[in-house]
């Protein structure tokens, strides 16, 4: 195996949770998630020669993964593509709060809210909930830092106004 392929494999393995988070955020059906994960890995490999090692791999990876996911959702595939909210961590939170009916209901409401967002806003919220800085969110999504902050502020306001109390 050549050095570039080996290094790419190591980086992909070290950051594979990004692929799963993006897949879970954009696809409901397990086969669709698997197809999307494969497409993300393929596009990452194709783009790898242009990766600048002086920059964080995770930021570069998120940018490509989210762009692939948004295109994947917009494309006409063999199955109906359905959005789902976030990732397994959110499902675990719902399970942990199952004893607290009110908290579990709020998590379900948040799931519903996120599932209804357009792809770019879903990406914004995913990165924001991962505690990414506005600068990093902007870099990943190819928008200005001010635009990222404004969009996130608007999303938070929508959550406050649209989610039941």
HELIX and SHEET records of a PDB file:
HELIX    1   1 UNK A    3  UNK A   14  1                                  12    
HELIX    2   2 UNK A   16  UNK A   26  1                                  11    
HELIX    3   3 UNK A   30  UNK A   47  1                                  18    
HELIX    4   4 UNK A   48  UNK A   50  5                                   3    
HELIX    5   5 UNK A   57  UNK A   74  1                                  18    
HELIX    6   6 UNK A   88  UNK A   96  1                                   9    
HELIX    7   7 UNK A   97  UNK A   99  5                                   3    
HELIX    8   8 UNK A  101  UNK A  115  1                                  15    
HELIX    9   9 UNK A  119  UNK A  129  1                                  11    
HELIX   10  10 UNK A  134  UNK A  141  1                                   8    
HELIX   11  11 UNK A  145  UNK A  162  1                                  18    
END                                                                             
